[in-house]
Structure formats: structure tokens, C-alpha cells
Amino acid sequence: MSIAVVGVNHRTAPLEVRERFAHAPRDVPAALERVLSAGARGGVLLSTCNRTEFYLAEPGDGAPEEVWALLTERLGDGRNASEYGYFRRDRDAVRHLYSVSAGLDSMILGESQIQGQVREAWEVSKARAGPVLHRLFQSALLVGARVRSETGLATGAASAPSAAVALAGKIFHELAGRSALILGAGDTAQLAAGCLVAEGVRVTLVANRTYERAQAIAEGLGARALTLDEAWDHFATADIVLSSTAAPQAVVTWERVAPAIARRRGRPLCILDLAVPRDVAPAVGQLENVFLYDIDDLQAVAARKRGGRAVLGVVRRPGRRAGPEGVPGAARRRARRGARARAQAPRASLAGRPGSSGAVQPGAAEQVPALPHGRPQGGGAGRARVRAARGAQAAVRPEGVP
């Protein structure tokens, strides 16, 4: 009996590609039916923020090709999905699933959520899995449990929400007493809210598409429940916004939140986007004193938290204001302009709307881990910006976007 895995993960594809491959549970049956019709005798689809993987029994030649065809359609821009993926068969496929279930193949080594995600993928795919994959996933869950209980892997292991909270701690000197707005009411949002509360953050607002679901979460946190449409105005007052909805496209857009952020008068706002597909449009990260992080920005933080890994640090600077069409101009042109401007006036400035003071409050200027997935940092011009900003005792942040 042959077993294969066909897929992509955080090592082979950037977030802007992975988010197009993400499958909601309601999409899984149709995707598996299409792939199985090409000849496989069983299938399980595992789709998380860091991976989309099809596990196939007796795949033959047609089923893997159908997986790539399906994912290429989702990519939708002329690129072939196979350029970002991998194909493993038999022993290598089994070993891969065991590593995934144990947290050894996760972006955040040893993170605990993946085992539940593997179990959920198996449950959703059960009707199409077949006896071989049933046995494989049962054994993978047992392996994952043994690794966590019989080794030290889980000791001090981070999760995506805990790494996100650590990132917020780099923006402010101290998290205790800060206020947070949570967008979403799923498992990740609840776990993240708990991590924030553990650091002394006041979760004051929980917003969700379904008000009743937001209310159920808010009651346990002593927070106020909102619908998503009611949340945008509160971007003017929250210190931290953590977003993890199941929306198929960005819900936090420039048009919705720019007016509220303009009323902050330069106070830093940390936005943590843990959703895949992303909840927050990249243009939002270019608004004044907005520090936007997505799921791929968490790897360096998690590595530092576990220790023993070298993590380069850069100084981030508040983003420029941008129109709803996104970031104006190319990153390299911005870097050159910034370097020339600082050569004439070494003081770091905030390119904002008329009347912006450009002040950054104390606590918003700590070293933050380098972006793990290669956002443009401006090369030599970026280093010049860092030196100029340090000389002026101002926090700066690179202008690159995903």
C-alpha cells in the first residue's frame, strides 16, 4: 500500500502564497472529492496557517497532479503551485506526518496547537480517508503525544499567540495596564486573549462577525462584545489589536480604520494578525505609528524565547501614511529617499499628514527581531536609517510590506 503527501508549508512558500491555499473545513470535502476522482483510494487534507497538505493512499500518478492543478487554480496568477511545494512517498511521507504531529516541523518548534489541528483534519476528512490513512493518523497522534510526554520538547514551547504577545512587548516597555481589542472568537483568538491577560493586558473589547459568539468570549474576560462593524472606531483607543478571524479576505482595511488611527495623535498601535488568510491589509501597516505583524513575523520571536538560537535584531520604525491603494512607490526608492533626507537632517521623521508631530512615545523603541520571511529592509540605506534614528533617539521601522 503506497502513501504520499503533496503540499506546501512555511519553509517552501511565503505567507502571500500560503494564504491562497488555505482551506476552511467547509471546503475540504469538495477538494478531496476532486483529488480522489483522479485515482487515489483515500485522502486527508491538513490546512493550517503554516501548511496545506494532502495525504493520499494509493495516489498513483493522477492524484498528485490533481493536487497541483487545484492549488495552481487557487494561486491564480500564472504561477505553478508545484514550484512552492513538495512530494513525499511511503516511509518519507509517514516520517513527515509524525514530525508534523509532534511539532518538529512547525514554524514555532514544539508548539502545541498542531496536534489538535492534525486531529481535526482527520475528523473532517474521515469519510474519505480510508482504512490506511485512518491507521496512519491514529499512530501519528500517538507519536505526537509520546514526543511531548517523553521528551523535553514541550518544555517552554511557545505558540503563535504567545509569540505574538512577546512581539507586543517589544513595542511597549511594559504590557501591564495596556488595553487590547480582539477580533475573532475562535480557538486562536481565545488563546491569544489568555496570553495577553497573563501579561497584565486589559482585554476590553471582543469583536466578531457573530455577536453571540463574541459575547460568550467577552463574558469570560470581563470585556465588552461588539460586531466587527462596530470595532473600527475603537482603533483610536486600543493599544493592541489582535486579529484572528476566519474571513476569506482582509477585514481590517485602510478605509475602515485610517480615520480612527488618525485620532491617536501619534500614539503607537500594535496590530497582531494571526489569521491565514491575513485579516489586515498591508496598507494599514503604513499608517503613522502602526506596528503590524503577521504570522511569518513570529518565528524569530519564538526562536529567541526558546533560547539557543541567534536572532538578528533591527530597529523598526513607524510606517508612512498611505492611501487605500497601498504602499506608495517601491521599497528601494523609499529607502534611497529616506537616506538622502536623513543625510540633510539626521533627525528621524514620520511622514504623516499635515499637523503630525512625528513624536513616538517612550516605550515604542525597543529592539525587535528581524523579519524571518525577508521583508525588504533597505540594504545600506536601511542601516543608515538605523544609525540616524539611534542618533536622534527615535524608534524607526522598515518600510517593507509582505
C-alpha positions as CSV (number, residue, x, y, z in Angstrom):
1,M,0.0,0.0,0.0
2,S,1.5,3.3,-1.1
3,I,1.2,6.6,0.9
4,A,2.1,10.0,-0.3
5,V,1.9,13.6,0.9
6,V,1.7,16.6,-1.5
7,G,1.8,20.1,-0.1
8,V,3.4,23.3,0.8
9,N,4.5,24.8,4.2
10,H,6.2,27.8,5.8
11,R,9.6,26.6,4.6
12,T,8.7,26.4,0.9
13,A,6.2,29.2,0.4
14,P,5.7,32.7,1.8
15,L,2.6,33.8,3.5
16,E,1.2,35.6,0.4
17,V,1.2,32.2,-1.3
18,R,0.1,30.0,1.6
19,E,-2.9,32.1,2.4
20,R,-4.3,31.4,-1.1
21,F,-4.0,27.7,-0.5
22,A,-5.8,27.7,2.9
23,H,-9.0,25.6,3.0
24,A,-11.8,26.2,5.5
25,P,-13.4,23.0,6.9
26,R,-16.4,23.5,4.6
27,D,-14.1,23.4,1.6
28,V,-12.4,20.1,2.5
29,P,-14.9,17.6,1.2
30,A,-15.1,19.1,-2.3
31,A,-11.3,19.4,-2.6
32,L,-10.8,15.8,-1.5
33,E,-13.5,14.5,-3.9
34,R,-11.8,16.2,-6.8
35,V,-8.4,14.7,-5.9
36,L,-9.7,11.3,-5.2
37,S,-11.6,11.2,-8.5
38,A,-8.1,11.3,-10.1
39,G,-7.4,7.8,-8.7
40,A,-6.4,7.9,-5.1
41,R,-8.1,5.5,-2.7
42,G,-8.1,7.7,0.3
43,G,-7.3,11.3,1.3
44,V,-6.9,13.6,4.3
45,L,-6.4,17.4,3.9
46,L,-4.5,19.2,6.6
47,S,-4.8,23.0,6.2
48,T,-3.3,25.3,8.9
49,C,-1.7,28.8,8.9
50,N,1.6,27.2,8.1
51,R,0.8,24.4,5.7
52,T,-1.7,22.9,3.2
53,E,-1.0,19.1,2.8
54,F,-2.9,16.3,1.0
55,Y,-2.2,12.9,2.4
56,L,-3.1,10.2,-0.1
57,A,-3.5,6.4,-0.1
58,E,-2.6,4.7,-3.4
59,P,-2.1,8.1,-5.1
60,G,-0.9,6.8,-8.5
61,D,0.2,9.5,-10.9
62,G,-3.0,11.3,-11.4
63,A,-3.9,12.4,-7.8
64,P,-0.7,14.3,-7.1
65,E,-1.1,16.1,-10.4
66,E,-4.6,17.0,-9.5
67,V,-3.5,18.4,-6.2
68,W,-1.1,20.8,-8.0
69,A,-3.8,21.7,-10.5
70,L,-6.2,22.6,-7.7
71,L,-3.6,24.7,-5.8
72,T,-2.5,26.4,-9.0
73,E,-6.0,27.5,-9.7
74,R,-6.1,29.0,-6.2
75,L,-2.8,30.8,-6.8
76,G,-4.5,32.3,-9.9
77,D,-1.7,34.5,-11.2
78,G,0.1,32.2,-13.7
79,R,2.5,30.6,-11.3
80,N,2.6,26.9,-10.8
81,A,1.9,25.8,-7.3
82,S,4.3,22.9,-7.6
83,E,7.2,25.5,-7.5
84,Y,6.3,26.1,-3.8
85,G,5.7,22.5,-2.7
86,Y,7.0,19.0,-2.1
87,F,6.0,15.4,-2.8
88,R,7.0,12.6,-0.4
89,R,6.1,9.0,-0.7
90,D,5.8,6.0,1.7
91,R,8.4,6.0,4.5
92,D,9.2,9.7,3.9
93,A,5.6,10.6,3.9
94,V,4.9,8.8,7.2
95,R,8.0,10.3,8.8
96,H,6.8,13.7,7.7
97,L,3.4,13.4,9.3
98,Y,4.9,12.1,12.5
99,S,7.2,15.2,12.6
100,V,4.2,17.5,11.9
101,S,2.1,15.9,14.7
102,A,5.0,16.2,17.2
103,G,5.6,19.8,16.4
104,L,9.0,19.2,15.0
105,D,8.1,20.6,11.6
106,S,6.3,23.7,13.0
107,M,7.4,27.3,12.4
108,I,7.5,27.5,16.2
109,L,9.3,24.4,17.3
110,G,7.2,22.2,19.7
111,E,4.1,24.4,19.5
112,S,1.1,22.5,20.9
113,Q,-1.7,23.6,18.6
114,I,-0.6,21.4,15.7
115,Q,-1.6,18.1,17.3
116,G,-5.2,19.4,17.7
117,Q,-5.1,20.6,14.1
118,V,-3.9,17.2,12.8
119,R,-6.8,15.5,14.8
120,E,-9.3,18.0,13.4
121,A,-8.1,17.4,9.8
122,W,-8.5,13.7,10.3
123,E,-12.0,14.1,11.7
124,V,-13.1,16.4,8.9
125,S,-11.7,14.1,6.2
126,K,-12.8,10.8,7.8
127,A,-15.5,10.0,5.3
128,R,-12.8,10.0,2.5
129,A,-9.7,8.9,4.4
130,G,-10.0,5.1,4.0
131,P,-8.5,2.4,6.4
132,V,-4.8,3.0,5.6
133,L,-4.9,6.8,6.4
134,H,-7.2,6.1,9.4
135,R,-4.4,4.0,10.9
136,L,-1.7,6.4,9.9
137,F,-3.3,9.4,11.6
138,Q,-4.1,7.4,14.7
139,S,-0.5,6.4,15.0
140,A,0.7,10.0,14.2
141,L,-1.4,11.4,17.1
142,L,0.1,8.7,19.4
143,V,3.6,9.6,18.3
144,G,3.0,13.3,18.8
145,A,1.6,12.6,22.3
146,R,4.6,10.5,23.2
147,V,7.1,13.0,22.0
148,R,5.6,15.7,24.2
149,S,5.3,13.4,27.2
150,E,8.6,11.6,27.0
151,T,11.0,14.4,25.8
152,G,11.6,18.0,26.8
153,L,10.3,19.4,23.5
154,A,7.2,20.9,25.1
155,T,9.1,22.4,28.0
156,G,8.9,26.2,27.4
157,A,7.5,25.7,24.0
158,A,5.8,28.8,22.5
159,S,2.7,29.1,20.5
160,A,1.8,31.6,17.8
161,P,-0.4,33.6,20.2
162,S,2.3,33.7,22.9
163,A,5.0,34.7,20.4
164,A,2.6,37.5,19.2
165,V,2.3,38.7,22.7
166,A,6.1,38.7,23.1
167,L,6.2,40.9,20.0
168,A,3.8,43.4,21.5
169,G,6.1,43.5,24.5
170,K,8.9,44.9,22.2
171,I,6.7,47.9,21.3
172,F,5.9,48.9,24.8
173,H,8.2,49.0,27.8
174,E,5.6,47.1,29.8
175,L,2.4,45.4,28.7
176,A,0.7,45.6,32.1
177,G,-2.1,48.1,32.0
178,R,-2.3,48.3,28.2
179,S,-5.7,47.8,26.6
180,A,-6.5,45.2,23.8
181,L,-9.1,44.7,21.2
182,I,-9.6,41.1,20.0
183,L,-11.1,40.5,16.5
184,G,-12.4,36.9,16.2
185,A,-13.7,34.4,18.6
186,G,-12.1,31.1,17.6
187,D,-9.6,29.0,19.5
188,T,-6.6,31.1,18.4
189,A,-8.2,34.3,19.5
190,Q,-9.2,32.8,22.8
191,L,-5.7,31.5,23.4
192,A,-4.2,34.9,22.5
193,A,-6.5,36.7,24.8
194,G,-5.4,34.4,27.7
195,C,-1.7,35.2,26.9
196,L,-2.5,38.9,26.9
197,V,-4.3,38.7,30.2
198,A,-1.4,36.7,31.7
199,E,0.9,39.7,30.9
200,G,-1.4,42.1,32.6
201,V,-3.1,43.5,29.5
202,R,-6.7,44.5,29.9
203,V,-8.8,42.9,27.1
204,T,-11.6,45.4,27.0
205,L,-13.3,44.6,23.7
206,V,-14.0,41.4,21.7
207,A,-15.5,41.7,18.2
208,N,-16.8,39.0,15.9
209,R,-19.0,38.6,12.9
210,T,-21.5,36.8,15.1
211,Y,-22.3,38.9,18.2
212,E,-23.4,36.0,20.3
213,R,-20.0,34.3,19.8
214,A,-18.2,37.5,20.8
215,Q,-20.4,37.8,23.8
216,A,-19.6,34.3,25.0
217,I,-15.8,35.1,24.9
218,A,-16.2,38.6,26.3
219,E,-18.0,37.4,29.4
220,G,-15.1,35.2,30.4
221,L,-12.7,38.2,30.1
222,G,-14.8,40.9,31.6
223,A,-14.9,42.6,28.2
224,R,-17.5,44.2,26.0
225,A,-18.8,42.4,23.0
226,L,-19.1,44.0,19.6
227,T,-19.8,43.1,16.0
228,L,-16.9,43.6,13.6
229,D,-18.6,46.7,12.0
230,E,-18.6,48.3,15.5
231,A,-15.0,47.6,16.1
232,W,-13.3,50.0,13.7
233,D,-13.8,53.2,15.7
234,H,-12.0,51.6,18.7
235,F,-8.7,51.5,16.8
236,A,-8.5,55.1,18.1
237,T,-8.1,53.9,21.7
238,A,-6.8,50.4,21.9
239,D,-3.0,49.9,22.5
240,I,-3.0,46.4,21.0
241,V,-5.3,44.8,18.3
242,L,-5.1,41.1,17.9
243,S,-6.9,39.6,14.9
244,S,-7.7,36.0,14.1
245,T,-11.0,35.7,12.2
246,A,-11.9,33.1,9.6
247,A,-12.6,35.7,6.9
248,P,-11.6,34.7,3.4
249,Q,-10.1,38.2,2.7
250,A,-8.8,41.2,4.7
251,V,-11.4,42.7,7.1
252,V,-9.1,45.4,8.6
253,T,-8.7,47.8,5.7
254,W,-7.2,51.3,5.3
255,E,-10.7,52.7,4.6
256,R,-12.2,51.2,7.7
257,V,-9.5,52.2,10.3
258,A,-7.5,55.1,9.0
259,P,-9.9,57.8,10.4
260,A,-9.8,56.2,13.8
261,I,-6.0,55.8,13.8
262,A,-5.6,59.5,12.7
263,R,-7.2,60.4,16.0
264,R,-4.5,58.7,18.0
265,R,-2.2,61.7,17.6
266,G,0.9,59.5,17.1
267,R,0.4,57.0,20.0
268,P,1.8,53.6,18.9
269,L,-0.6,50.9,17.9
270,C,0.5,47.3,17.8
271,I,-1.6,45.1,15.4
272,L,-1.0,41.3,15.6
273,D,-2.5,39.5,12.6
274,L,-2.6,35.7,13.3
275,A,-5.1,34.8,10.6
276,V,-4.4,32.9,7.3
277,P,-5.6,34.3,5.0
278,R,-4.5,37.6,6.6
279,D,-7.1,39.8,8.3
280,V,-5.2,43.1,7.9
281,A,-4.4,44.8,4.6
282,P,-0.7,45.6,4.2
283,A,-1.6,49.3,3.7
284,V,-2.7,49.5,7.3
285,G,0.9,48.9,8.4
286,Q,1.9,52.1,6.7
287,L,-0.2,54.3,8.8
288,E,1.6,56.5,11.3
289,N,3.0,54.7,14.4
290,V,1.2,51.4,13.4
291,F,3.4,48.3,14.1
292,L,1.8,45.5,12.1
293,Y,3.0,41.9,12.4
294,D,1.7,38.8,10.7
295,I,2.1,35.1,11.3
296,D,5.5,34.9,9.5
297,D,6.9,37.6,11.8
298,L,6.7,35.3,14.8
299,Q,9.4,32.8,14.0
300,A,12.3,35.0,15.2
301,V,10.5,35.8,18.4
302,A,9.8,32.2,19.1
303,A,13.4,31.2,18.5
304,R,14.6,33.9,20.9
305,K,12.0,32.8,23.6
306,R,13.3,29.2,23.4
307,G,16.9,30.4,23.5
308,G,20.0,28.9,21.9
309,R,19.3,30.4,18.5
310,A,20.8,33.5,17.1
311,V,18.2,36.1,16.2
312,L,19.3,39.2,14.4
313,G,17.7,42.5,15.7
314,V,16.6,45.5,13.7
315,V,15.1,48.7,14.8
316,R,11.6,49.1,13.4
317,R,10.2,52.5,12.5
318,P,6.6,53.7,12.3
319,G,5.1,53.3,8.9
320,R,4.3,56.1,6.5
321,R,0.8,57.1,5.8
322,A,-0.6,55.6,2.7
323,G,-3.7,55.8,0.6
324,P,-6.1,52.9,0.3
325,E,-4.3,51.6,-2.8
326,G,-1.5,50.5,-0.6
327,V,2.1,51.5,-0.1
328,P,3.2,54.3,-2.4
329,G,6.2,53.5,-4.6
330,A,8.8,50.8,-4.4
331,A,10.7,49.9,-1.3
332,R,14.1,50.7,-2.8
333,R,13.0,54.1,-3.9
334,R,11.7,54.8,-0.4
335,A,15.0,53.6,1.1
336,R,17.0,55.9,-1.1
337,R,14.8,58.9,-0.4
338,G,14.9,58.2,3.3
339,A,18.7,58.0,3.2
340,R,19.0,61.3,1.4
341,A,16.6,63.1,3.7
342,R,18.5,61.9,6.8
343,A,21.8,63.0,5.3
344,Q,20.4,66.5,5.3
345,A,18.6,66.3,8.6
346,P,19.7,63.4,10.8
347,R,16.5,63.5,12.9
348,A,14.1,60.6,12.2
349,S,10.8,61.9,10.9
350,L,7.4,60.5,10.4
351,A,5.9,61.1,7.0
352,G,2.4,61.8,8.0
353,R,-0.4,64.1,7.3
354,P,-0.1,67.8,7.9
355,G,-0.1,68.6,11.6
356,S,1.6,65.3,12.6
357,S,4.1,65.9,15.3
358,G,6.1,62.7,14.5
359,A,6.6,62.0,18.2
360,V,7.0,58.5,19.4
361,Q,6.0,57.8,22.9
362,P,8.6,56.3,25.3
363,G,8.5,52.6,25.2
364,A,7.9,52.3,21.5
365,A,11.6,52.0,20.6
366,E,12.9,48.6,21.6
367,Q,14.9,46.1,19.5
368,V,12.6,43.8,17.6
369,P,13.6,40.5,15.9
370,A,14.3,40.6,12.3
371,L,11.5,39.7,9.9
372,P,12.0,36.0,9.2
373,H,10.5,35.9,5.7
374,G,12.6,38.5,4.1
375,R,10.6,41.8,4.1
376,P,12.8,44.4,2.4
377,Q,15.0,46.2,4.9
378,G,16.5,48.8,2.6
379,G,20.1,47.4,2.4
380,G,22.7,50.0,3.2
381,A,20.2,52.8,3.2
382,G,18.3,50.8,5.9
383,R,21.4,50.7,8.0
384,A,21.9,54.4,7.5
385,R,18.4,55.0,8.7
386,V,19.1,52.9,11.8
387,R,22.2,54.9,12.6
388,A,20.4,58.2,12.1
389,A,17.5,57.1,14.2
390,R,19.7,56.0,17.1
391,G,21.5,59.3,17.0
392,A,18.2,61.1,17.3
393,Q,16.9,58.7,19.9
394,A,13.9,57.9,17.8
395,A,12.4,54.5,17.1
396,V,12.3,53.5,13.4
397,R,10.7,50.7,11.5
398,P,11.5,49.3,8.0
399,E,9.0,50.2,5.3
400,G,8.8,46.8,3.5
401,V,5.5,45.1,3.2
402,P,4.6,41.4,2.6
